[in-house]
């Protein structure tokens, strides 16, 4: 295993800045583009990341550390962000909100994981059963990377039909 808490935090800390660099100031054509029916655009992915930071990672870690396997994680609605009325929110404001929330969550993560042995604490996931704190935190970091890649892919596919024969060399468009 290669999990290191500080390395996971390096990714978690950079995600809001990376997304701000990519998305801040972009026109609606970029921000509202998606990959087709029932797919998410960049703003919807950003809203999903915010919702996960609000209701998933830290609340689940808190349950895990307080109740162990006896306490089941609170459910996480992966689609709640689509129904919260914020889809028309400006990306620039959402990027600021995400950064503020992420800073608080990283501070809370450091408070909760005061020692390395706490990374082995287990909780009960509603679908997977017993999981460890380190697995939850590693998943959080990989979740960020997954959705960062998704945003890049969605943006690239907006020009799928415009790159002509170079499409053969652009793996992101496949």
Buried (B, 14 or more C-beta within 10 A) or exposed (E): EEEEBEEBBEBBBBBBEBBBEBBEEBEEEBBBBBBEEEEBBBBBBBBBBBBBBBBBBBEBBBBBBEBEEEBBBEEBEEEBBBEEEBEEBEBBEBBBBBBEBBEEBBEBBEEBBEEEEBBEBBBBBEEEEEBBBBBBBBBBBEBBEEBBEBBEEBBBBBEEEEEEEEBEEEEEBE
